[in-house]
Amino acid sequence: MIKLAFLAFTIGMAFSAKLSSAEPRVEVVKRADVDFIPLNPARGDASPKAGVLWGDIRQDGPSGALITFAEGFASPPHIHNITYRAVVIDGLVHNYDPQAETMWMGQGSFWTQPAGEVHVTSVGPGGGTAFLEILSGPYLVRPSPELFDNGERPINVEARNVVWLDAADVGWISESDGTAGAEMSFLWGMPSEGEINGTFLKLPPAFVGTVETLGAALKAVLVRGALSHDAGEFSPSVDLESGSYFGSEGDVSHNLACAADAECVLYVRVEGKYRLTGIE
């Protein structure tokens, strides 16, 4: 049996501005400032560690956290009480049925784990980090004999199999020279009906532009690359590395500049839609 013990999280450095309940709010959390605690202290250094980006994984509500795994980590078969979605931030991660052959998923891979489904999780050489998101909590680990079928099925998408769309395919990216090379991929949800949904957004090296929230609540995690971010009067300019997070409520423009030496990939969760524009 896997025992889950959770202490209080401390969210690292977060910039926020909230003028009133009706006005926009922005928050930014740098990966370097996230505090990590063991998910299972009884396992010592072998325990995965979790660091909150938003919310509280122990409570009944949406949350997002980074999970780090030490080299050689391999869990016993287990289930979770809730469904979660995850993205590999660094390293190699295997998450599948206990009888399945090992399938390593690299940086930028996406998977879902349905509530009640028996599975194992392991990491490759050097350890790894994943971003984990739940829409309701708390996040608990249960022994495999407590399995149940909630009607969902797991999804495993290795980064090389992600299907990308550009401005010619999707209206979320403005058609201009400034967005040349920018692409996105729909991962889950029904954005056409205004539901919460998840996408990948890929920016080419040296991209400079803006993600407009269109009034929707938005949360974004940098999966790959280096990025500078500001939101005008609501948040100062800050440099972000992979595993960092920014989010907002209300009508906000997130100004982004991707470093010149590599592309940037973000996981974006939004209630409805967003729009990417570039500076030509």
N, C-alpha and C positions, 0 to 999 in steps of 0.2 A: 504494500500500500504506500502510495506517495502522500506524504503529509505536507500540506501547504501552510506555512507560517508567514504572516505578513506583518511587518512593522510599519510605522508611519513613513510615508514618502516625504522627501523634501524636494520640491521643484527647484532646479538650479536658477541661474540668472534669468529672470523674465522681465521684459519691458512691457508695460501696459499703460494705456491711457483710457480713461473712462470719464467723459465729461458729464454725462447723465445717462440714465437707463435707456433713453431713447436715441442716444447718439452712438456712433461707432466705437468699438473696443478692439484693440489689437494686442496680441501677446506674442513674444518671441522667446524661445528656450534654446540655448546653445548646448550641443551635446557635451562639450567640455565641462559644463556646469551642472549636469544632471547627477544626482546622488543615487547610487545603486545599493540595494540591500538584497540579501539572499532570499530566494523564494522558499528554500528549505534549509535552514541553518544547521540541521542535524547532519547534512551531507558535507559540511565544511566547505573547503575550497572547490569541491566538485559541484556544489549547488549552482544552478542558474541564478543570475542576479537581475533584478528589475529596477528600472528607473522611470518615473512618471514623466510624460510630456504634457498630458492634460488629463483631467478627471481623477478618479480614484478607483483603481481596479478592484478594490474591496467592497465597493458600494453598488447599489442598483442604479446604474446610469452609464452613459457612454464614457469610454476612456481610451487613451493611447499610451503605450509604454515601450521602452527599449528593453529587450531581454538579451543578456549576454551569456554565452556558454563557454566554459573552459574546454581546452583541447581534450578530446577523448570522451566528452559527455555523451552518454547514451541512457535514455530513460527506460524503465520497464513499461510494459503495456499499461495504459491508463485511459480514462475518459475525462472530459470536462463537462461541467453543468451547463455551460453556455457555448454558443458558436463564436469562434473568433476568426479574424482575417489577419494575415501576416505577410510581411515583405522581408526578404533577406537584405540586410544592410551591408554586411561583410562576412567573408568566410563561405563555407559550404554547409548547407543544412539538409538533412533528410527527415521528412515527416510523412509517415504512411502507415498502412496496415502492418502489423507485426510480422506477417508472413511474406511481405513483399520484398523483392530485391531492392538493395540500396539505390536510391535515385538522388544524387546530389543536385541541389538547387543553388546556383550562384547568385551573386549580387544582382538585385533587380528582379528576382523571381518572386512569384506571388502564390500564396496558397490559402485555402480555407479549411477549417477543422470544425465539422458539425458537432453540436452538443450530443453527447452520448455515444459517439463513435470511438471504438477502441483503436489506439494508434501508438506509435513510438516516435520519439524525436532523438536525433543524434547529430553531431557536427563532425566535420572533417579536421584535418591537421591545422593547428594554429587557432582553433576555436572559432567562434562566430558571433554575430549579432543579428537579431531580427527585430523589426518593429511589429508589435502586436496590438490589434484594435478590437474592442468589443463595443457593441451598441447597447448592451445592458449587462449588469453584473449582479452579484460579485463573481469574479473569476476564481473558480475552485477546481481542484484536481481530485478525482475519485478513482477507486480501484476498478479494474476492468470488469469484475463480476456485476457491477452496477450499470452495465451498458444498456442503452435504449436507442430506439430509432425515432428521430424527430422528423423524418421525411426528407431531410437534406442529404446531399452527397458531397464528398470532399472534392476540391479542385486543386490541382498542382500544375502551375504554369512556369516552366523554366524560362529564364530571361531571354534565351535565344528563340523562344516560341511566341513571344509577345507580338501581337499584330498591331502595327502602328498606322495611324491615319494623319494626313497633313491637311493644310488649309483647303485643298481642293476636295477633300472628303468630308470635312466636318466644319460647321459654322462657328465652333467655339474658338477657332484660330482665325484672326483677321488675315485676309489675303493682301499681303504687301511684301515689299522687299525686306522689311524689318523682321518678318517672321519666317523668312526662308530657312528651311532646315528644322523648324519646330514641328513636333509631332505629339500625338496623344493616343492613348489606348483606353477603351472602356473596359472596366474590370467587373463591376457589379452595380446593381440598382437600376432604377427606371427614371433617368433624368428627364425624359420627355413628359413625365407625369409629375415633375416637381419633387420627386422623392430624393432622400439622401442616397448618394451614389459615390463610387470610388473610381478614380482614373489615374493613369500614369501620364505625366506631362514631361516631354523631353525637349530640352533647349540646347541648341548647338553651341560650341565654344564661342566665347565673346558675345553671346546674345545679350542685348539690353532691351528691356521692355517692361510691360505691366500686366499683371493679372488683375482684372476687375471682377469683383465679387457679385456685381449686379444686385446688391442688397442681401445676398444669401450668406448664411454662416459657412465659413470655410476653414479647413484645417489642412496643412500641408507639411509633409516630412521629406527632407532632402535625402534621397536614397543614394545618389551618386554625384560626385563632383564637388566643386566649391562655388559658393554663391554669396553675393552681397545682397542685403535686403533692407528696404526702408518703406515706411508707409506714411511719408510726409509728416504732418503735425502729430500723428498718432504713434509713431515709433521711429527712433533714430536709426541711422545706418549701422548695420552690424554684419560682420563676415561670418558665414555659416559653413560648417563642414557636414559630411554625411551623418545622418542621425539627428540633426537639429530640426527644430519645428517652428513654424509660425502659423498663426491663426487669427481669425477676426469674426466679429459680428457686425452687421450693418453694411452700409455702402462704403467699401474701402478699396483703394487701389494699392496693390502690393508691387512696388518697384523692384525689379530683379536684374542683376547683372551676373552672368555666368563667367567664370574665369576663362581665360583664353586657351588654356592648355588641354581642356577636356570638356566633354558634354556634361550637362546637368540633367538628372532625372529626379522628379518629385512624385510622391504619392499624394494625391489631392482628394480629400473627402469634402463634399459640398452638398448643401441642401438646394438642389435645383441645378443651376448652371453657373459657369464662369466664362470669362472671355480673355484671351491672350492677344495683346497688341505689341508690336515691336517698334523701336526707333530706327528709322531708315537712315 
